[in-house]
Amino acid sequence: MQDPDADTLETRRARFEQLLAAASAPDQRSHLLDHRIRAKSAHAQILSTAQFSRDPDRARWARRRATAEIGYCQSFLLES
C-alpha cells in the first residue's frame, strides 16, 4: 500500500526487530521468527480488509485495529 510514512514505519519495524533479538535468548529466536511471520501475515490481512472490504463497518474496524496494533508495538520503542 502506498503510505507516505512507509520509510518511517520500516525503520520502526527494524528497530523493533533489533529489540526482540537483543532481549531474547538464542534458543528462542526461531520461535520468535515464527511468531513474527504469523503476526506479519495477520497484519497484512487486516490491512487488506481495511483497504478493500465492501463492508464500511468492517473496514473501519480493520483500520482501527491496525492503528492500535502499530501503536502497541511503537510503545516499546524509545523515539528520539
Buried (B, 14 or more C-beta within 10 A) or exposed (E): EEEEEEEEEEEBBEBBEEBBEEEEEEEEEEEBEEEBEEEEEEBEEBBEBBEEBEEEEEBEBBBEBBEEBBEEBBEEEEEE
